[in-house]
């Protein structure tokens, strides 16, 4: 079973692989599921916004991604957007 630090590193590697322009990557949350099968890791990072209007005003925005990582193997099985409202 991988530990929390290994799970966090796997999530960061996966993020940078898909978003090489990501800057200021930070760990926000980490949780081991109740059945201890998966680590759920939330990372924030600065990146280019998808909205042309907001990118003209701000340039970059803080984005959040949640990664689900198999606790036994360390394989990243999902990456999804975390909406902050």
Steps between C-alpha positions, in 0.01 A plus 500: 500500500633844409513771764354850489821660373528250214134556407554876495808464279308274259225762473752779434678296232169423330393866510823629347482233233163635382556867584871578449423872532368450857672728750499523879361150555378463859354215702154600625345181636579132530281220625514121514158352423321316782575162344866606454488422127569848365677821582312813393742786449392857420759728342473866408708671234515813293412454137357667196124549527270344244299819469640759261326784688641398837846437362507855366413633843697264721741305278530200726266352753523247780364162395429193710522132403409191701700184437389150595799272550495128574653461845648160424667570164532880485321511164308821429154387394326836465554874486204735525428867540411629843266794475540764767176692547 
